[in-house]
Amino acid sequence: MATVATARSSASTLGPTSSMPMVVLLVDDQAIVGEAIRRMLAGESNLQFHFCSDPSQAIAMANQLQPTVILQDLVMPDIDGLTLVKFFRANPKTRDVPMIVLSSKEEAEVKAQAFAVGANDYLVKLPDKLELLARVKYHSKGYIATLERNEAYARLEESQRLLAEEVGQAAKYVASLLPEPLDDGRVAVDWRFVPSTQLGGDSFGYHWLDDDHFAVYLLDVSGHGVGSSLLSVSAMNVLRSQALPNTDFRDPGQVLTGLNNAFPMEKHGDKYFTIWYGVYRHSTRTLMYSGGGHPSGLLATGPELRAVRLQELPSEGPLNGMMPDLMFDTSSVELGPQAELFLFSDGVFEIEQPDGKMWQFHEFVEFMDGLAPGPSRMDRLHTHAKRLRGMETLNDDFSILCARFPSAASNG
């Protein structure tokens, strides 16, 4: 079908009421029949009639004319009519063109054979003029509608392909902005980012604010698409450049308050974002944090490796950008000699399973708590999420980072 539709490129400009002409090709060895059919169809607007008296030239002529319906005699010298129907159906450019076979008499067996080899209709010649016109118009209009539908599908597929390419390039750009894994002796950060089939709004970052304060954060913009991605990149750039006025970036509550005022959703396509922002103070092994509508951070800490316990660091503030002039609080926690922090987006645990059930957050926490400490938790989590989903691609971005804060004692 695509071959015929491509050949009729003019269909791409047609509206709901098509101006594509009906093109009738009659194949019959008798010139008198050709003239009779021509007269029956004469005077019809938007109809072109062509006659082929040599069946050996019928395929070539049809390929050139691209008819919307073929009328063909079943009894001709040198070639059997049923065999010619088979040839038309085997030919790529005519395999879908409606065919009306003409026979000298009404025979059930012949009619059955004609339909079996690919005919669409059957007329006893010479047919009544009104009946012939009705059947020619019926089959032609149906075929033209199919061509137009296929052309529309082809244009849609092409636009989707181009959009997918653009989204793919945008996704690569977003991924290129993510920081490199870090291990400077004081802090070690690793992460996993596996984008979904749609461009999402996940992003994260980390950097030293000064010699003693290390910032780590992850945010997730509502929705999918370029708009979500652009807002995510904009917010990340503000955090990296510390470009919020009157804000101490060592105070997570101040940072989220500044972000909330800088990115009101009514100025960003009604999009908001969730965020978890933490600041680790190396000299005191204190982690300060604040959250806005984001999943809780998970902190695995304890006096030694065997005594590490997983605890939630809740994100109790409102969604960022939803309401102006809100104040966000800062919480803090002391880190033991062993400490790992996990930040993630909801795509990590909101996994829709084949039976329609969602993996619950408490199930996710229990799964993480049951894994041995270390960055490999992230890979095991991703494998488990795909197993729950029942497919390789998840329905949302899989974004998670692990920040380790080794103490001098644990290093020694």
Steps between C-alpha positions, in 0.01 A plus 500: 500500500785736579637462145178618340452777753851630443448500126193716542686781674227745408283338767705677766333832416145374498243602757198308628326533162751358254562644154703198391350373172351158455720318249335205327702247301306252286683189379307326221604367160179623332509861382120513484484426874757770566295755309179398673654539846656832399160636402341381823761689701521804275388828649582400857698774671828412665522167314768390255445196278776294338467193280754217453417251225825301538502305828876449475538878544248531783745489791736756346210730415358473851839579654513818294138611550458400865127429464254523787303207357572236235230345281617175344348243267535137603506354147786623281738342249856409599438538874241369740312777678534340843876472446518870415317581822771305684767701317334826603494383861865393490607837357594741785340805338164334432465242774255719694318667209131395490428260213161445337500196272269484199349177378260414221268314735410450864676183616534429870812286456680761289396773739639301794829443316527872420454599862745231609783644289440858612209661317295751699185495288332317211284636218336335204581700188376719372368628832236764550647850491367603841627180663843536337534861611390415852756221536784699342434792733460277804829316450694808386390714792583224744846457350565876492399522866747222578776683313429820690489317832830327428655828392381662822643211701828531313518872578414431863765229526757733345413782737518259794836375377634854476356585842655187648836600354469850648393361837787252487747781434349702784530200731867463408551869570337469842712194578815689394428760770506243778817510709777244487522252789711639784742357755730754662564318828243705692195421289431234237197532271377260235168490317280322249284684247291290260257717299157369409353508149380856565720798573467558874584771749742318729839653577747507784832645602759541773799726567707654777366837611821569691770289668258372763153491340390258229161540326310206349153521345252330269188647343212376286284731286135411446400342171714392207630667186723788403329748734566283805858443392567870443367594843713229657814628326420859600462409867821298492692792350378726780618249761839452338566867456349588841298769324222556754505847660529533877547125540755311707548180301630329813145526641269255311183673621615832357588333170154346457335826601700681234420238235131516582500877444717480187292237317127570549306244298281761326814629326621155401211340316324402825787267582636453847773279640587295803847520650716361781800720584765413756823656627766285664734676744819300498654643822203397715366209291161666497250473217249786470212458260167629376243361260211620293245234410779254419543138611691474827872453483629171638797512736687185591716580801644338812810453711630214286414316179311221678292747699388724215129580505289660228296806599281741307586868475152637423423764243224682683485831312244581227551456126743757363336772292143431608458782754704822531664640813523171687778434749672161496651353815843344542550172685828336599638159594833386642685242293664197651839365389317310225260713294336471159230730363264398221302762306259398226195599297163327524576307179728279709218355710171582325516187288179384335498122487338290225195436722447876538620518861753763602811425702453683827755736655527294818574193287775694326650606835488141627673382184776757536543420869547134415792568265861508607651853519674643196428661162410160355166544677400729213565236234315234697212740548483571125505129419223439751291789362521360147402160629197649674406697189537193279698685234834668444362855477337662802206740474696790654860615533705287738717753687689418818829613654700364789722731705742341745656699783792296633647597835871506573453191718321304226769598249772389731 
